[in-house]
Amino acid sequence: MAVRSPGFGWTHAEQRNRARDLLLDTALSLFVEKGYIGVRVGDIAKAAGISRATFYKHFSEREEILAELFARLLGREPVPPPPGAAADTVARVRELLTSAAARMLTNEQLARFVYTLPIRHASLMGAGARPAVLDTVERLIEEGAAAGAIRDDIPAPFLTAHIARAFEAAMRDWAENRVPDALAHVETLLDLAFDGAMNRPGLAREHRVTGAPHESRR
């Protein structure tokens, strides 16, 4: 009886995707075990059972694997906003981001690795790029500002960047074992971030902020 090879019946694209996934899974295991700095391309290739030349058919450098792992955790697909009215912007953004954190925690090993990296996430994604969930956050903030629920004297990209930094700080605190409950800590730091974003009658606004933060999409 003939034995089929593992790739029998797969398309070229399917074989390529499986090979990339193998490299990503292997790299993550090595990064967690030895630390990112301690792992070289040759180490990943050897552990995955392939040559360096084959590795470079899938990834141009080790940093590209890092960016791919980051994208795997945060996702690339557009994220729909939670249902609700524009007046409930703060609650909807909180729900959106706590749900995003809960999804990340389903892959705890990857989440802990990504959020303990001594690298700014914006640098991994390239100039002007950001996680898709932040596009949804910015749209919700724009709607909230138009409805009077969110301050309109600060551009939505600035408020989005402010909220994103609070979210990242909360996840880093959890990943580095400073807090035991990631979701509760995300909610706490988001509440602190939202406190300055909410529109309150009589709030003095002497200076209107203009421009855009470095983290925003250009």
VENQUIFEN-V564733 format. One record per backbone hydrogen bond with DSSP energy under -0.5 kcal/mol. CO is the residue of the C=O (numbers start at 1). NH is the residue of the N-H. If there is no record, write none. Layout:
co:nh
CO:NH
CO:NH
This chain:
co:nh
2:4
5:8
7:10
11:15
12:16
13:17
14:18
15:19
16:20
17:21
18:22
19:23
20:24
21:25
22:26
23:27
24:28
25:29
26:30
27:31
28:32
29:33
30:34
30:35
31:35
36:39
40:44
41:45
42:46
43:47
44:48
45:49
45:50
46:49
51:55
52:56
54:57
54:58
55:58
55:59
61:64
61:65
62:65
62:66
63:67
64:68
65:69
66:70
67:71
68:72
69:73
70:74
71:75
75:132
78:80
85:88
86:89
88:92
89:93
90:94
91:95
92:96
93:97
94:98
95:99
96:100
97:101
98:102
99:103
100:104
101:105
102:106
103:106
104:107
105:108
107:111
108:112
109:113
110:114
111:115
113:116
113:117
114:117
117:119
120:123
120:124
121:124
121:125
122:126
126:129
131:134
131:135
132:135
132:136
133:137
134:138
135:139
136:140
137:141
138:142
139:143
140:144
141:145
142:146
143:147
144:148
144:149
144:150
145:148
149:199
153:209
155:158
155:159
156:160
157:161
158:162
159:163
160:164
161:165
162:166
163:167
164:168
165:169
166:170
167:171
168:172
169:173
170:174
171:175
172:176
173:178
173:179
174:177
180:182
181:185
182:186
183:187
184:188
185:189
186:190
187:191
188:192
189:193
190:194
191:195
192:196
193:196
194:197
194:198
197:151
200:203
213:216
